[in-house]
């Protein structure tokens, strides 16, 4: 069932490894070649520009100022208040998976209080909105299951569904497949988005050890996933469910979350070991820049107006360069990057220290919610001015105690026509 290319091309020492199209299995022959010899259809999907990465401009903006919206906006349907009729009556809650406890804490967004807590399964990693916005799925990683939550009631909606190694969960842009990110076994499993029956397992191999976070091209032709323990990215042809290639970010790199800019060309990749964000041209699959943010850069979320990217710096320094790259520290903060200039425009410290990790922005863009992974709290930030329009005035509002090791919390409801997964990649 595994679809893979007929040959693997590895460019040594910091390279891109390209897997050519065709039949065969995962045990393809390996040879060395320059990336310029790759099939152009792999580097440039149909309709993509062939502009060299060194000439890639900052996001083309309209209007006035440096942080205006680009001419193309992949988040155009997920701006503040653009709630689907499916979710407009759902209660405004935050669902926090407590990794070490096997529970989910539920927080009321208005009162800022925990209003419920229930047991799900072993090691819940993320709470993920389904493509059709009707279910929130708790990824019970070590429990090998997905627990459904009904967002209309805020409660569990039935028994857990057995699924192998669900570290994370995504959905193809057309909604036809769920993508279970099976990190420990180096797989992306394409499944029925409702029953989760297995359709196809894509083995990304040890070249993508620690596969964990994903985002999607504007046309849905390909996805790029991070490979935390291999220091790489992997590019995936979604139509044929096969690997197109790997991009090596360096032996000490530990890529985490990944987000595409509103203009749809540049991808931002949080590298917790480098303490910043790599900039990637997705079409050519090359690194074009780096923005230093803070120690242990981790989760990333676009503002509701599409002008800024919030980067959670979990605040730990690397204590070993051996996998799984342990970090210690509590000097967490949030960096705010302008998509238009690709520069930091504000930094929000956590007084007394903290460890912000994963989360999202609320429906009107006024609050950023993040789990405190090593602090056992949830942080709530004011994003600044009207709906985050002036991040220089942003600040930490409060900390809310939850369970042990809170991770990928979901803020609900969120604007958008459909969800691509994780804690809410809305389009």
N, C-alpha and C positions, 0 to 999 in steps of 0.2 A: 504493500500500500504506500510505501515511501516514494515520493517523487523527488528525484534529484537529477543533477546534470550528468553529462557523460564525462566531463573532465574537470579537474580542479587546478586552477592556476594560482600559485602562491608567489608573491613578490616578497623576498626575504627582507627582514629587518625593517619593519614599519610599513607594511605593505597592505595592498588590497588583494584579497584572494578571490578570484572570480570563478564561478561554476557555470560552465556553458550549458546551453539548453540541450534537451534531448532525452532519450530513454536511459535505462540502466538503473543501477542501485547506488547506495551510498558509498560503496567501495570503489570510487572512481580512481583512475590513474592520476598521479600528481606530477606536475612539471612546473618550471619557473618561467615566467614571462613578464614583460613590462605591461603596465596597465593600459598603455596606449594601443595594445593589440587586442583589447577586449572588443566583443561584439557591441557596436554602437547602440543597439536596441536595449542592451543591459544598462549602459551608462545614461542613455537619454530615452526614456519612454516616449511613445508617440505624442507629438505636440509639445515636447519639452524643448527649452532653449539649449543651444550648444555653447552658450557664452562661457569662456574659461572662468574658473573660480576666482582668479586674481582680478577679474574685471567685474565681479558680481557687485552690484550697487547696493547701498542701503535701501530699505523698503521705500518704494515710490509712494509718496504721500500726497494727499490732496488737502486743500484748505490752507490754514496758516499755522505756524509754529512747528516745533521739531517733533512733536509726538502726535501728529494727526493720523487718521486712518489711511491705510494703503488703498490703491485703486482696486486691488483684489483683496478680499477678506474672507478667509476660510471660516471665520467665526461670525459671519454676518447674521446668522440666524440664532446666535446664542448671546446676544447683547442683553443688557439689563432689562428685566421685565418681560422678555419675549417668551413667556411660558406657553408650552403646548396645552391645548385643551385637556390632554391626557393627565397632566400633572397640576393644573391650576388650583385644584381644591385639596391637594395633598398637604398635610400639616408640615409646617416649617420645622424640621428636626435635623439633628446631626447624629449619624450612626458611627460609633467608634469601636473598631475591633481591637480587643485587648489580647495581644498575641500570647502572653504567658498565662492568661487566665482561661482562655477558651470561651470568652464571653463578648457580648456587644453591649456597650453603654449607649443610651439614647438621651440626647440633650435637646431641650427646648430652646430654639434660637432666640426667643424673646426674653424668657426668664433667665437664660444662661444657667439652668439647673439640670442635673441628671434626673430624668423622669421615669426611666425604666432601665432594667438590665436583665439580660437573659443569656443562657448558655447556648452555644451553637455547636462547635466542634473543636478539635485540637488545632492550635496555632492558627487562628483566623488572621489573615494577612491584610486583605482589602475588602471593602464593601463596594460592590460594582453595580451601577445601574444597567439594566438590560437595554438592548437596542431599541425596543418598543416602549421603554420608560415605565413599564407596568410592574417590574419586579426589581428588588435590590438583592444581589447575590453575595453572600458572605463566603469568602474563599477560605475554607478550612484546610490549610495546606497539609499538615500532618494527619488530619482526619480524613483526607482523601474524599472530600465531599463539598458540595455547595449548599448552603442553607438559604432558602428563600425568605425574604421579608416583603410584606405587602406595604408599600409606601402610603397607602390610603389610611392604614390603621397604625403603622409603625410597629407592627408585631410580626412574629414568625408566621409564615403562611403555609406550613406543611412540613413534611419530613425532608431531611437533607437528601440531595441527589448524589449517588456515588460517582466520583470523578477522580482520576489519578493525578496526584501531585498538583493541585490547583494553587500555585503561588499567586498568579494574577489571571485576569480574565479580560478579553477584548472581544469586539464584534467587527466583522468586515463592514465597510461603509454601506454596502447594499443590504445588509441585515440577513444575508443568507447563511452565514456561518458564525458560530462562536469560536473564539481562539483561546483555548486554555493554555496558559504559559506554564509548562511543567518544568520548572527550573532545575530540579535535582536530577532529572533524567534527560536533560538536553533536548526537549521536544516542544513543539508547538502543535497541539492537537486541535484539528478542525472538527467541530462537533455541531450537531443540530442545535440552533440557538434556543430552543424551548425544552426539548427532552434531554439534550446533551449526549445523545447517542453518538458514538465515535464514527466519523466519516473518513478521516485521513490523518495519519501522524507524520509530521514533518520533523525529521531528525536534523537538528542544526549542529550536532556534533560537539566535540570538545573544543573546536575552534570558537564556539559560542558558549563556553561554560558560564553558568550563571545567567542564562537568558531571563530577563525580568520585565522590562518596560518597553512599550511600543507606541508609535504614532503612525499616521497614514498620510499619503500624498493627497493633494486636493482632488485629483481625478479618481482616487481609489485604485490606481494601478499597482502600487507597491506600498509596502510598509517597511519601516526600519525599527529594529529592536536592539536594545542594549545587551551586552554580554559582560556582566559585572566582573566575573572572575577571570576572564580571558583578556580584558582590556580592549575589547573590540565592539564593533557594531555589525549587524547582519542585515542585509537587504533582501526582501522577500517579494517575489512575484505572486500577487494575490490570485490572479486568474488561474495560474497553473500550480499554485501552492508549492513553490520550489524556491531554493536559495539562489539568489543572483550573485551574491558576493559578500565578502567580509572586509571591513575597514579597520586596520590595526591602529589603535590610539596610543600604544606604548605599554611596556611590561607592567609599569606601576599604575596604569590607569584603572579606574573602577567606575565605569559609566553607570549612572542610575536612571533617573527619569529623563524623558525625551519629549520635546514639544516642537511642533512646526510653527513658524511665524505666520501671522495673518496673511502676508503676501504670498505664502506658499512655496518659497524657494529655499530659505535657510531653516535648518533644524538646530535647536538648542539642546545640548546634551550635558546634564549635570555630572561632573566628575568629582566624586567625594575625596579622592586622593589628591587631586590637583588643586582643590579648593576653588573651583570655578566652573565655567560653562564653555564647552567646545562649540564652535560654530561649524556646521556641516552643510555643504551644498548637496542636497538630496539627489538631484538628477545626475550629477557627475560622480557622486559618492566620494567626495574629497573633503578634508578638513581645510577651512579657510580662515579660521581665527579662534581666539580664546578671550573670554572676559573673566578676570578674577573677581570672585564674589566674597567668599569666606570659607572657613574650615568645614569640610565635609558637606559640600553642596549636594543637595539631595532631591527634594520635590520641587516641581515648577508648575505654575498655573497662570494663564493669561488673565488680565483684568477684563471686566465685563465690556469695556468700551474698545478692547482690542489694541490699546496703545502701549501697554506695559506687560512685562513678565515678572511675576513674583518668584524669587528663588529662595527656598528654605535652606539655610546653612546650618546643619545639625550641630556644629560647634565642637567637633572632636578632631584631634590630631591623630594621624595614623601611628600606631605603636609597633606595627610589623608589616613588612612588605610581602608577607606570605598570605595566600588565600586562607580565610575570608577577609583579609585586611582589617584586623580589629582597630577600632578607634576609641579614644577616651577623651572626655572633656565635656564642658557644658557652656561654652561660649557661643551659643547659638544666636542667629539673627536672620533677618529677611532682607535680601537685596532686591531692589526694583530696577529692572533694565528697560530702557526705552527701545521698543522695536524699531523706531525710525532711525535712531542714532547708534544703536547697539552699545550704549554706554549706561553705566549705573547713574540713576538720577536721585536715589534715596536709599538709605539703609535704616532698618528698624531694629534696634537692639532689644534684647530681653533683659531688663534690669535684674541683676542677681544671677544671670546666666540661665541657659535653657538648651533644649535639644529639639528644635522644630523639625518635623519630618515630612509627612504627607497630609493632604487635605484638599481644600478647594475654596472657591469664592461663593458667597451667597447669591441669591437671585438678582438683587439690585446692585451688586458690586460694592457694597459699603463695608463688608466684613470679609476678612480672610481667616479661615479656620485651619489650624494645623495641629496634628498630634505631637506630643512631646515624648519621643520614643524612649529616652532614658530617664525622663522626669515624671512619668505617670500622670500627666496632665494634658489638657487640650488648651492651646493658645488661641485667643480671639484678637485679631488686629483690626483697628480702624484703618481703612485703606486711604483715607484722606480726602477732604472736601466732598463734592457731590459725586457719589459713586466711584470714588478713587481717582477723580480727575486731577488732584494735586497730591501726589504721593509724598511730597516733602513734608506734609502735615500728618502723615500716617504715624501710627504708634500702637503699641500693645495696650489693649483694653483690660484684659483679665486672663486669669488661668483657672481652669475648671478641673478639679481632681477626678480621675477616672480609674480604670484598672491598671494592671501591670503591662508595660510595653505596648502602649497604644500605637497603632500603625496607620494603615490607609483608610482614614475616615472619609465618609461620604456626606456632603452637605446636600440636603434635598428640601424642596424641589430646585431644579436648575433650568435655565432657559435652554431652548434648542429643540430641533425636530426629532433627533434621535441621539443615542449614546454610542460612542465607539468603545466604551469600557473604562477600565481603571477606576478612578474615583469620580469619573464624569468628564470624559472628553466629548464635548457636545458640539454638534454641527447642525 
